[in-house]
Amino acid sequence: FTQRLNERRGELAETLSRMQADLKRILEARQALVRALEAASSPAYADAVSDIRDQLERLVPADVLTATPASRLADLPRYLEAAAYRLANLQGKVSRDRQLTEQLAGFQERAERLKTEIESANWQQLRFLIEECRVGVFAERLGVRDKASPKRVHRALEALERENGLI
């Protein structure tokens, strides 16, 4: 530990500063999303609101800085903004939103089953592939990394399930 600390001592201040800036953006986006969720009072939006609240809990848990790889912290505000965009543009799209929510919930359940079976790095990669897919289906205008799509998520899940003897 001491050796690694000494090797990277010069990077410590920069890393701390970057993490503070990321955390500030995350918490600001989280707060904006929480306000939007509180304002979404239409009973027709209940399923979407519930799904977004679950997503919010996964994305910004109390231990967000340890639960999220440092390389992905900067992506969290975009995921939260995508959820807010989804909510703001839900009118007239409730039925389609419900279908997409069911599909993504299926992906999330499959990923949760794999969580204990695969390496942490693979789990994180899968976790963020699903989040990128959410951006793609609900708020594509914000941009999607890794060309995430429902088909790509399904193929990734299927490959990991086969590799671990789950199918």
N, C-alpha and C positions, 0 to 999 in steps of 0.2 A: 504494500500500500504506500509506504513512504517513498519507495523508489518511483512508483508511477506518479505520485503527487509531485515529486521533485522534477520529473521529466516534463510534466505539463503545467508547472506552476505559472508560466508566462501566459497560458491560455485561460487561466481561472477567471480573471476579471472579465474578459470578453465573453466567456461562456455564461457567467452569472448575469451579465448585462443582457445578453440575448434571451436567456430564459425569463428574466423579469419582463422584458418587452413582450415576449410570447404570452406569458401568463396574463399580463395586462389586457392584451387583445382578446384572449380567451374569455376572461371574466367580463369584459365589456360586451362581447357577443352573447355570452350566456345570459347576462342581465337583460339585454334587449329581447332575447328569445323568451325568457321567463315572462316578461311584460306582455309580449304578444300572445303567449299561451293563456295568460290570465284574462286577456281581452277577448279571446275566442270563446264566446258564450253560446254559439249556435249548437243545438243538439245534433245537427247533421255533421258537425265537425268533431264529435266526441271520439270517434275511432282514430282520426288523424292526430288529435291532441294527445290521446293516450300513447300512441306510437311515438310521437315526438318527445314526450316526457321520458319514455323508456330510452330513447336514443340519447337524450340529454344526460341521463344518469350514466349511461355507458361511456359517453364522451368526456364528461367532466365530473368524475367521482371526487371524493374528498382528497384522494391521493393521486390526483391527475399528473403531477410531476414525476411520480415513480411508476405509475401505471402506463404512461405513454412514453414511447421512445423519444428521445430528444429530437431526433430527425423528423418526427411527425407532429411535434407541438405546434409548429407554424400552420399546419393544415386544419387544426381544430376550429379556428374562427370561421374558415370557409364552410366547414360542415354545419356549424351553427347558423351561419347566414343562409345556407341552403335550406335548412329546416324552417327558418323564418320566412324565406321566399315561398316555400311550399305552403305554409299556413296563410300567407297574405294572398296567394293566388288560388286558393282552394275553391272559391265560389264557382259553381257550375262544373266542378271536376270531382265531386265527392265520390261518385261511383268508380271512376278510373283510379282515384287515389286509394280507395279501399282494395281494389284488385292488386295494385302495386304493393300496398302494405302487406297483404297476405303473402305475396311472392317473396318479399324481402324478409318477412317474419320466418318463412320456411328456411331461407338461407341462414338466418341468424340462429335458428334452432339447430340446424345441422352443424354450424360452426361451433356452437356451444358444446355439442357432443364430442367434437374433435379436440376441444381445448386441452383436455388431460392426456390426449393421445399423441400430440405432436409437439415439436420443439417450440419454445416461446417465440423465436424469430419467425417461424412459419405461421404461428397463431397471429402474431401482430400483422404480418403481411396479409393474411386472410381477413382479419378484422378491418384493415384499412381498404382492402379491395371492396368489401361490402359497403363501407362508407362512401367510397368513390362512386359505386353503383347508385347509391341513394342520391348523390348529387346529380348524376346523369339522368335519372328518371324523374326527379322532382324539381331540379333547378339547373338544367344543363347550361344555361347562360353563364354560370359561374365557372365553368370549365372543369373537365374531368381529367385526372391523371391516370396513366396506365391503361387507357382505353377500356375502362371498366364498364361492363354491361351485364345484364342478367345472364346471358349465355356464357360469358367469361367466368362469372362467379360460379355458375352451376358446374362448368368444366373443372374449375379449381377445386371445388368441394368434392366432386366425384373422384378426381384423381387422389386426393388426400384420403377419402373414405376407402377407396380400393387399396391404397398403400398400407392402410392401417387395419385392413380386414373387416371393415364395417359394412361392406356390401360385397 
